[in-house]
Amino acid sequence: MLRVTRDLMLPTAITGSYPRPLWFTESLRGRSFKSALGDSIFREQYLDAVACIINAQEAAGLDIVTDGDSRFDLAVGGKSWFFYPIERLGGIEGHRDTSRGWMQRHDLRPGRILWEVQEAYQPGVVRDKLTRGPLEYTALWKTAQRLTDRPLKFGAICAPALASMLWDEHYRDDKALINDLCDIMNAELRELAAAGCPLIQVEEPPHHGRTTRPDCTDADLEFLTQAFNRQLVGVDAEIWVHTSELRARAAVPAPARRRRDHLRVRQLRRPRPRALRQAPDRQEDRDRRGEPLQHGRRASRARGPADPESAGVYSARAPGDHDRLWLRS
């Protein structure tokens, strides 16, 4: 149910990580957050950085603030978005040069930028049953919330997306691995909500990436919907869902292009300006054709209706359409 945004006409907040101050040079490097707070240099830099980041958001007039994901290490390609939880889960030992999930989805090979990112990531190897470790989401949220009077949103990768950065040598069953990840994340998020966190952002349900694969089926998408909901059972907070927008390419088969809108949730990130993807027409060319100057922003597509009665997400089927994941806010 709506808690933070119930009476806000147009709530404002940032979506992802905030740029690190240049002087914030310390990192957790796999340590427990609460243990690292005993390191005087890390403690001073971390608390000062979070205070500055929150202050910047307050100065901008945002209704809802975040800690800027300051727990993440200073690493290549946003590595810690995946690896903050991976480094703290039991059952993971060692690493591989790449992951099955990324290879299937991105056709990685030398010369592509994501190959360089993957080389830096080194996916973890699951050698035993996954168990919950010191994720300490509650401690992270409490540390930041005490620095502001405004509601502080906590965001984290969703469990199904986390599976794509693991090399499974134990389960031999993707669904079993994902379900265990969901149960671990559910315990962490329930504890976070019980501690008073009013707003939790769950990030990147993998539906949109799965639909770019030619072997994607409705059963695959339905399982991902069930898994996403599984991690949110009993989480007593307002839930936001963030997903990066995906644009289907001509190389994607037509059925997959139709399925790419399977995931319909509140879009927290505005579409990228077309000017960043292709050179805009010159003004004189548009004048010659009698066309107004366009700035390249596409109109946001309409999203599904929100149910104000409960939090979480649900799968709903419309006649002749595919299952969709809707935000219930």
N, C-alpha and C positions, 0 to 999 in steps of 0.2 A: 504494500500500500504506500501511497505518497506520504512522506514524512517531512522531508526538507522542502520540497517544491510545491506542496499543497496550495499555498497562498501566493506563489510567485507567478506573475504573468509570463515572464520570459527569463527563466533562471540562466545565469551565466557561470561558466566554469571552463578551465582548460581540460583537454582530453588526455594527453600523454605526458611524457617526461619533460621536465623543465631543464634548460641548459645549465650545466654545472658552472658555478663561479670558478675562474681560473685558479684561484688559490685553494680550492677544495681538491687536494691531491691525494688524500687518503682513500682507501677502499676497504670493504669488508674482507675480500679475498677468501670467501668460504667460511668466515668466522660467524659465530652466533652474534646477532645484533646486540643483545644485552651484554654479552661478554665483551664485545668490542667497545662498549661505552665505558669500560674500565681502562681503555687506552686513552691517555689524556690528549694526545694529538688528534686521534680520530674523533673523540668526543667533542672537542672544541670546534673542529672544522665542520663536523656534521651538524651540530646544533646551530652554529652560526649560518651555515648554508640554508638549512630549512627555515630559519627565521627570516633570512633575506628573501627567499623565494615566496614565502607566505606574505611578507610585507609588500612585495611587488604586486601580488595579486589583489591585495586589499587596496593598494593605491590605485589600481586600475578599476576598482569598483566591482569586482566579481562577487557574486552572491555566495558562491561555494568555492573553497580553496582546497589545494592539495599540498602534499609535501614534495611535489615534483619528482617522485620516484627516486629520492636521494639515496635510497638503500642500494641502488644499482652501482656496480663497480665502473670505473673509467675503463671501458673495454671496447673492442672493435664492433661496429655495427649493432649497437644496442644489445650485445650478447646477454647481459644480465636479465633482460626481460624473460628469457627462457631459463637462464642458469641460476638466478637467485633461488628459485625453488629446487631445481635439479641438484644443485650442490648440497642441499640440505635434506634430501630424501634418503631413507634407508633402502638398500637393495640395489643401489647403483654403484658400479665399480669400473674404473677405467674409461676409455673413450675410443671412438672411431673417427676416421677422417671425414665421414659424411653420414647422413641419415637416410634410411629408406624413404621416409616421407618426403624429404626435400628433393631427393633424386627423382622420384616419380612425378612430383608436381612441377618442378622447374627445369628439368632436363639440364642439370648442371654439367658444365665442362669448362676446362681452362679457357680463359679469355673473357668469361662472363663475370660481372661484378659479384653476383651471388655465389660464384665459386670461391672468390676471395673471402667473402663473409663466412661461408661454410668452413673454409680452411681454418679460420680463426675460432669458430664455434666449437669444434670437436665434440660431437654429441656423446652423451653418456651411455654406457652399456648397462642394461638391466640384467643382473645376474641372479637375482633372488626376488622374492615377493616384495613389492614396494611398501614401505612403511612411512608414517609421518615423522618428520624431523623438526628441527627448530626453525620453522618459517617465521614465527613471532610477528605475525601481522598485527596482533593486538598491541604489542609493545611499540611497534613502529607508529601505529595510529595515535596511541596515547601520547607519545613523545611530541608529535606534531600538533595534536589538537590543543594541548595545553599552551601553545604559543599564540593562539588566536581565539577570538570570541565567535567567529563565523563557523558554520558547519564545515568539517573537513572530510572530503571524499577520499576513500581508499580504493585504488585500482590494482588489479593483478590479472595475469594471464589465466585463461580458463583451462580446466584440466584437459579437455579433448585436444586443444592446440598444443599443450605441453608434450603430448605423446609423439608429435612429429619430430621432436628433437631428441628422441631416445632410440637406441638400438636394442631391440628385444632379443635376449638370449635365454629368457626364463619362461615367459607366458606362452609364446608361440601362438598367441591369439590376441589380435589387436583390441577386440572388444573387452576381453578380460583385463588387459592392461589399462585401458581407458576407464573402465568401471572402478578399478582400485584407485586410480588417480582422482576420480570424482569423489570417492568416499573420503580420501585424505583432504582434498580441498574443501569438502563440505564441513568436516570437523573444524577446519581452520576458520572458515567464514562464519560458522555458527558462533564460535568463541568470540570472533571479532564483533559481531552484531550484539552479542550478549554483554560485551564490555561497554556498549553505548555508541558504537559507530553508526551514524544515522544513514549513511549513503555509501553503497559499495558498487564499484564499477567492475564488471566482469568482461574481460577483453578477448576479442578475436575468436568467436565460435568459428570453427573451420569449414562451415558449409560452403562459403563462397569459393574457397580454394578447391574443395572436393569437386565442385561442379565443373571445373575446367578439365577434369580428367575424363577421357572418353568412356571409361568403365564405370562411371558414377551411376548409381541406381537410386530410386526413391527409397528403397530399404536402407541404403547407406545414410541418406539424409535423415530418415526417421530415427535411426539409431543415434546420430549425432544430436538430434533434438532431445531425445530421452536422456542422453548422457549429460547434456547441458543442464537440463532440469534436475537431474540427480544431484549435482553439486550444490544446488540451491535449496534443497528440501530443508525446511525449518529455519532458514536464515531470516531472522526477524529484522530486516532493514529495507530501506528503499533500494531497489536494484536498478542500475543502469547497465545497458549492454552496449559495448563499443565494437564496431567492426569497420575495418578499412574498406573503402569502396573498391570494387573490382569491375573493370570494364572488359567485357568479352571481346576476344579478338577473332578475326576472320578464320583463323586456323582451328578454332574450337568448333566441334560439330554442332549443328543446329539444335539438337535436343539438349545439349549441355548449355547452350546460350539461353535457351528458354528457362532452364533450371537455375540460372545464375541469380535470380531474384528469390530463390527459395528462402533466404534469410532476410526477413524484413523486420528491422528493429529501429529504435530511435537512432538516427544518424547524428552522431556527435561531432563528426568532422565534415566541414563543408567540402563540396566537390572542388578538385584542383582547377584553377583557372586554365582555360584552353591555351592561354598565351605561354604557359610553362611547358606545353607539350608540342606546340607547333608555332611557327612564326606567324603573327597576326597580319592581316591585310593592312596595307598602308592606308592612311586616311584619304589621300587623293584618289586611290583606286576605288574606295567606297563612294566617294563623292561622284566619281565618273559614272558609277552604276546606279546612283541615286539611292544608295543604301545607308542607313544610319550606322554610326560607329558601334561595334559590338566589343564588349570587353572580355568575351570568352567564357563567361560563367554560365553554366547550364542551370536551368531551373531545377530545384530539388524535386524529385519525384514524390508523389504523395505516399505517405506511410500508412500503415494500418491503424485502426482505432485503438485507443488504449482503454483498458478496463480498470476503472478506479478502485475496484473492490479488493484487489489482491496484488501481491508482488510476484515477481518471477516471470517466466515465459511459458507459453503453451503452444502446442501444435494444432493448427486448425486447417481443415480441408475445405476448399471452395469447389463447387461442382466443376469438373473438367480441369481442375488446376492441381498443382503440386502442393504437398504439405509446406507450410511456412512456419517459421519461428517468429512469433509476435511478442513484442514487449508488453507485459502487463504491469502498468505502473500505478 
